[in-house]
Amino acid sequence: MSHSKTVLLFRTHSDATTETTYHWAETVKQHFLTHHWKVIDLAKDDAVHSQVENALLNLDSYVFLFYGHGQSDKMIGQDGMPVINLDNLSLLKDQKVYVVACLTAQQLGFEAAQIACFYLGYNQDVQFPIDPVYSQYVEKCVNKGILAMLNRPECTVEQAGQQIVDEYTRWIEYFTIGEGASDTGTFLLAIQLRHNRDALQLFGDLSATL
């Protein structure tokens, strides 16, 4: 597989949660386009098993981004059906996988590490408030790693993972002991940020870059 500058972006839009993460993925898409990458955007009704399987089998893509719902052993498509699970895990061979979804790093990510270049995801629920006044801070954290790798070609996924952790820690401190500690909403946000930070998992080649 040649290393062309192509990214496969998979994002669902089926409820209030994925409506939010859908827009987080748009931010990342625009950054990739600005850096002259080709983006294959499987969104909404295209975010289903047949489309992702066809793309991974036939497109020259080696970066796979997923924003949507997940379970411990699967990523879930727009129609509620699995798009990547343990049965078709081979689709992730050699891929650089970055997942913003609940739970997938528990089993799917662990298994994918045997064949993917790397797998970055979460082994617990990814928690955030729907209110964009607060959810924007979770967006900054979940997107921090992939944007760091995009902006600095020498940035390894291990360094990117640390930047995600640092970004979470920055906002946790801001909303607990810093200027942002103002009300019950910010206190609850800090709890969610800490939960997400501790759920982050990284498998595979830690020295890999984009």
Secondary structure, 3 states (H helix, E strand, C coil): CCCCCEEEEEECCCCHHHHHHHHHHHHHHHHHHHCCCEEEEEEHHHCCHHHHHHHHHHCCCCEEEEECCEECCEEECCCCCEEEECCCHHHHCCCEEEEECCCCCCCHHHHHCCCCCEEEEECCCCCCCCCHHHHHHHHHHHHHHHHHHHHCCCCCHHHHHHHHHHHHHHHHHHHHCCCCCCCHHHHHHHHHHHHHHHHEEEEECCCCCC
